[in-house]
Amino acid sequence: MATSQSPLARQPTKLDYASPTQFRFGIQQLPKVEFFTVSANLPGITVGVATFPTGLKDIPIMGDKTEHENLEITFIVDEYLENYKSLHDWITGIGFPSDHEEFRTYRDETSTRPATGGGTPSVDFIENSVSDISMYSDAFLMILSNKNNPILNVDFKNVFPISLSSLDFTQTATDVEYLTATASFEYQIYKFESV
C-alpha cells in the first residue's frame, strides 16, 4: 500500500537549475588533457525491452541489461600537441598498429598505472577485475554548484579511448580559432557519489 504525502511534502527543497558550464573533468591517464577540457558529457543509459507475443498486440516487458552511451570530451589542443599526443599514444598502445612492442612500451613506460598482467588487455566482468589494468584509467566528472562548489561526482571505472578526432590546419582562417579535439571513451560502469 503506497503512502500518501501532502502537497507541501512533495515540493522541491532546492530550486537552483543545473548549469552546463559548472563542471570539472579529470582522468588519471591524461593529466595534460584535464586542464584543457572544455566540454564533457554525462552519458545516457537505456535498458532493453523484450516483447511477449500474444494473438493481439505484443506486450512489452522490461529488459534486464543496461547500455551506456560513450563518454565524450572536447579539449583545446596545446601548442606542442602534448595533450593530443598523449591520447594518440594511448590508442596506439591499445591497437599496436606497427608492432606488438607498442603495447608493451605504452604499458611499461607511458601508463600511469602499474601493469598487473601481460598480453592483450581484457576485462573479467564476473570477478569485476581487469587483467592488465595499466591499459585502463579511471575518470570523474564533477558537477559544481552555481557557486563553484562540488556537489556530485560521477566516477567512471576502467575507461579506455576508442576514438580521437582529427586536427584541421588551414591558412584561410580570418580569425584565430584554437584547435580542439574530441575523444570518445568506453568504460565498465559509472556511479554517482555525493560530495
ABEGO torsion letter per residue (X at the ends): XBBBBBAAAABBABABBBBAABBBBBBAABAAAAAABABBBBBBBBBBBBBBBBABBBBBBBBABBBBBBBBBBBBBBAAGAAAAAAAAAAAAAAGAABAAAAAAAAAAABABBBABBEBBBBBAAAGBBABAAABBBBBBBBBBAAGBBABBBBBBGBBBABBBBBBBBAABABBBBBBBBBBBBBABBBBBBX
